[in-house]
């Protein structure tokens, strides 16, 4: 075991007791990035080596500031880090330098993290495939000729490849879940409102996306979540800041396996079998796993989703309306749809979401957690913008191939993306385990028990 394969909690313990210095960790981190990042393109806008070494040496001399003291972290290139570029993968923001940290980033900095650069993302985070005209494409950690997923693709690959031990991400439509599945790591979408979003923009109308942690173990997810989470006075819909770490022992749970949502979600061959095999281990741990029928019409969920998503995305992109020709096609599509929506169309979508919330509450009376695959297809070729079909079914939009994440995203439920092993071509897959709002700690505890029995990120790292 090398320094860079240790879990973040182990690294931080060694930093605290002095058996590893912050400077030695930074040196190892930069050497690893120099070795593997040219093949993967996960970390972008890497800061000057001398400046980073000086910060690490200063951290080694200083009293520990917090839970992440001395740990190198690269922040997703949708989040503002003071003094660093936030391009969001768009030529329109190629020269934008952030004047301030956004709230979750400020909390990581206050906890002692050393920001080394950014992790790559699709343009404006749109589409679960990490490529953009500013930084290029990020290759999968297990096959650089395949997609890393997205939009937290750079973060997932940096974790899998040992370039960082913790990473932040964000998730509107699977952006913490799909890249975790495709790179054999963990991602956690917390209950909506647990982690404050950026400082700017609307505070009331768009509860769809959230920030969250990525790691190589659920315990490390809990560590970073506790740093990022907590109320912010400016954000009125936020949740309380109850800590999740240390995670409790998981009790025997009732788990509902939703598979392909009664055939509504097409799946490439092998995905359902891979996830079912992984869930079988839960029964060995005393959990009851039941196969469930679709609890709500998938097409209604989809129609509500694309309405509310376009409404939300357009709110952020409307500042570029006069320059929309410079946006990628998916961004133009979302902007035009969102601006054309009527108030009653938005209300009808919210009514559907409300009906799904009521149905989900009834479902969680019988089940502690529900499970779906984290993706509907295996990692596809890097040069492909998005799949045109899955299992013979044509995709009618740039994001329909990720429809399986919509039930969670619509309600802002806590969801753990966990590795489920590897398919016939040696590519990773994963499942998403989710529960009722506010049950973040319980879902992470179930994940910790699963991880103790499987340890996929540690037992099957990429051969780079």
N, C-alpha and C positions, 0 to 999 in steps of 0.2 A: 504494500500500500504506500503510495506516495503522498506528499503533502497536499497536492491538489485533488486527490480523490477522497479526502476526508470530508465528512459532513461539516456544514458551517458551525454547528454547535461544538464539534470537536476542535475545529480550528480556533474558534473564539476562546475556548477553555485553555488551549495551549498559548494563545496570545496573552491571556490573563496571568497564567502561572510562569510566563517567561521562557517556557521550553521552546517556543517559536517566536522570533521577533517579527514585528510588522514589516521591517525592511526585508527580511528574508522571504516573507510571504509575498511581498510586492515584487521582489526580484524573480521569484518562481512564477508568479502570475504573468509578468511581462514576457518572460522567456516562453511560456506556454502559448501565449497569444502570438508571439512572433513565429512560433513553429507551426501552429495549426490554423490560425485565422486566415492566412492567405488562401487556403483551400475552401474555407467555409463562409467567410465574410459575415460573421455574426456580430462582431464588435466594430463600430464605426466611430470616427472622430476620436480616436485614442489620443489621450493627452500626452504631452512631452514627458519622456522617460525621466529626465533629471528632476522635473517638478514633482512627479509622482514619488520618486525615491526620497526626495526631501520631505514630502508630506508624511511618508511612512516612517522615516527616521524620527521626525518630530512626534508622531503618534507613539513611537516606542519610548520616547523620553517623558511623555506627558502622563498624567494620571488618567485612568480610563474614564471616558466621557459617557459611555452608555453601552447598550447591549451589542453594538456592532463595532466597537472601537478597534480600529486598525484593519478592518476587513475591506478588501477591494471590491467595489460594486460598479457595474456599468448600468446606466438607467435607460429604459426604453425611450426611443427617440420620438415619443409623443409628449413626454413630460419635460417641463422646464427645469433645468439645473443652472443656477446662476453662473454666468460666464461661459457657458457652453452653448453650442449651436443646437437649436431645436428645429430641424428641417422638416420633420414629419414626412420625410421622403418626397417632398414636393419642391420643384424648381422655384415655386413662388416664395418659399421660405428658405431658400438656399443660404442666404446671408443673415438670417435672424439669429441673434445672440440673446439669450434670456437674461433679463435684468435681475430676476429673483427666482428663488426656488419655489416650486409649487408646494402645497402643504405636505403631502406625503414625502416628498423629497427632502423638505426641510427637516422632517422628523428623522429620516435616515441620517442626514448630516449631523443633527444634534446627538444621535446615538453613536456617532464616531465613525461612520462609514467613510471611506475614501473613494471618491468618484473618479474612475479612470477614463470614462468616455461614455458612449451610448451603445445601445443594442439596436440592430436594424429592424425595420418595420415596413409594411406596405405603405404606399402613399396615403396619408391621412388615416392609416389603420384600416382601410377598406379592403376587404377580401382576405381570406385565410391562406394567403400565399405571399411570403415576404420577398417582394421585389419592388424597386422604385427607380426613377431616373436619376436620382442624386447619388445613391450608394450602390445600386445594382441589386443582385439577388443573393439571398442566403441559402446555402446548400444544407441539406439534411445531414445531421451528424453521423448517420449510419450509411448514407450514400449521397455524397455531395452533388450527384447529378439529379437528385430528386428534391422536391419541395420540402422546406422546413416547417410548413404550415404558417399560421399567423393569426393575428397580427403580432403576437409576441414571439415570432419565429427566431429572431436574433437572440433573445433571452434564453429560449429553450435550448438552442444549439450551444450557446456559450456555457450553459450549465452541463449539458451532456458531455461536451468536449473538455471539461475541466478548466475552462478559462475563468470562471467565477464559481463561487460556492453558493451564492444566493442571487436572486434576480427579482426585480419588480416586473409586473406586466399589467395589462388591462384587458377587460373582456366586455364587449357588447354582444357579439355573436360568436362566442367560442374562442376568443383570442387568447385565453389562458388555458383552454382545454384541448383544442386541436393541436397546437404545437407541442404540448406536453405529451400527448399520445404518440405523435410522430417522432419524438426524440427520446422516449423512454425516461421521462422525468415526471415530476409532479407539478401541478398548478392548482391554485385554489381561488375560485371566485367567491368572495365573501358575500354575506347578506348585503343587499343594497343599502347604502348609507353607513356601513361600518367604517369604511375608509373614505375620507373626504376626497373629492375630486379637485380639479384645478381651481384657481382663484377667480377666474373670469367666467362670464357667460351666465345663462339662466340658472336659477337655483331651485326651481319648482316643477317645471313641466316635463323633464326628460329622465325619469328614473329607469334607464335601460343599461347603461354601461357602469362599470366599477373598476377601480384599481385593485390589485391583489398580488400575492407573492408566488414565486416559483422556486423550486428547490429539488434536492435529490432525496428528501424524506419528508413525511408529514410533520415531524417534530421541528424541522427547520422552517417549514411553512408557518407553523405557529409562532416561532421566534420572530420572523419578519412581520407577520401580521400584527403582532402586538406592538411593534414599532410604528407601523403605518397607521394603525386604527385609532379611533377615538373621535369624540365629537369636536366640531369646529363651530364657534358661535355664528359665523357667517352662513353656515349651511343648516337651514332649519329642519330638514328632513333626515338628518343624521341619526345614527343609533348610538347608544351608550358605548363606552369604551371598556367593557368588561374583558379582562385578559383571558386568553385561551390556553396559554402555556403555564405550567406543564400540563400536558394532555393526560386525562384520566385513563384508566384501563377501560377498554370497551366491554360493555355487557352484551350478552347474546341479543341479537337484534332481528327484527322482522324486516326483510329486504324484498322489495318488489322489482322483478326484472321485466322491463318494458320492451326489450328486444328491438324490433323495428316498428314499434307503435302499430301493431296489427297489420303490418304490410304497407303502411303509409310511407315509410322512409326506405327507399331502395338502398341496398347494401352490397358492396362488392363481395365476391366469394371469400369466405374465411373469416370475415370480421365478427359475425355473430358467434361462430364457434369459438373463436379466440377469447371473446369476452365471457362466454358461458363457461369455458374451462377455468378462466380466472376466478369467476364467481363461485365455482365449485369448492374452492378452498375455503370460502366463508362458511360453508356447511360443516367443514372439518373443524372449524373454530366454534361451532355451536350456534351459528346463525341459521335462521330459516329463510330460504330463498324460494319465492313463489313466482312463477311466470304469470304476468298480468296481461289482460286485454287493454287496448287503447282506452284511456280514461276520458278522452275529449277529442272531438273531431280535429284531425291534423290540419285540414284545409282552413278551418276557421282560425286556428292559431297562426297559420302562415299569413293570412290576409290581415289579421290584426298586427302581426309583426312588421310586415313590409310597410304598412301605413305609419306606424309609430316610429319605426327606424328612419324612414325617409324624413318624417317630421323633425326628428332629433338631428339627423345628419345635416339637413338643410339649414338648421339654426346655426350650426357652426361654420358652414361653407358659404353662407349668403354674402359674407364680406368679399368673396371672390367672384360675385355674380358678373361683374364687368369684365372679368378675365377668365371666365369659365372655359374658354377654348383651350386654356393651358392646363386644365385639369384632366386626369385620366377619365376614360369613358364611364367607369362605374361611379365616380364622384359627380360627373355631370348628370347622370341618370338620377342619382339620389337627390341632387340639388333641384332639378327640374320637377321631379315628383313631389318633393316636399313643399316647394313653393306653390304648387298647384292645388294642394289639398284644401278642402273646405273644413270649417269647424265641425260640421256634423259628421264628416268622414272620420275625423280624428276621434270624435265622441263615440261613434259606432265601434271603432277599433278598441277603445278603452272599455266599452261595455263587454266585448268579447273577453278581453283580458280579465275583467272582473268576474265573469262567469267561470273562467279557468281557475282563478284564485279560489272561488267557492268550492269547485270540484276538487282541487288539490288539497284543501283543508280537510275535506271528508276522507280523501285517500290517506292522508297522514294520520288519521285516527287509527288506521289499521296497520300502517307501516312506518318504521323508523327512518327508512331510507329507500329511495328509488334509484334504479340504475338504467342507464342507456349507454350505448357506445359513444365515444367522444368524437367519432368521425364516421362518415359513410363510405369512404374510399381509402385505399392505401396511398402513401405519398406518391404523387405523380411526377412526371418529368419536369425539370426546373424551367424549361422554356415554355411550358404550357401555361397560359394565363389562368385558366380554371377549367375543370372538367365540363365537357359538353353533354355528357350522359353518365349515368351510374346504373350498372346492371341492366342496360338497354333502355332505361328511361331518360328521355331528354330533359336537360335542365333549362328552365325558362328564364333564368336570370344569372348574374355573375356569382350569386351567393346561395342559390337554392341547394347546392350540393352540401351545404352545412346546416340543413333544416333541422337535423337531430338535436341541435343545441337550443332551439327556440323555446321549448317548454320551460326550461330553467330561466332563460334570459328575460322572458316576458314578465315573470313574477319576481325577479331579483332574489332567487333562492341561493343558499350556500351550496356550492358544488365543488367536490374534489375530483380533479382529473388524475387518475392513477394509471400506471403502466399495466398492460395486460399480457405482455410477452411479445412474441415475434411470429410473423406469418411465414408462408412457404418461401418467399423471396428474401427472408432475413430482415424485413422491415418492421419497425415497432407499431403497436396499436395500443389503445387504452380505452378505459371506460370512465364515465362520469357518474359519481355517486352523490345524490343530493337529498336535502331534507327541507323541512319547513323553515320559514324565516326565523332567524335568530339562533338556530341550532348548529352554528358553525363549529363549536367545540366538540359536539357529539359526532359530527361527520368527520372531523379531523381525527378523533379518537378511533373511529372505525378504520380509517385509513392507516393509522399507526399500527394497529393490530395486523392489518393486511400486509403492510410493509415489512413487519418483523418476520412474517412467514415467507415472503417472496424476495425482497431486496433487489428488485429488477435493475435499478440504476447502478448498483454496486456489483452485481453478479454478471451483467452483460453490458459493459461500457463499449462505446464505439472503438473500432480498431483504426486509430488515426496515426 
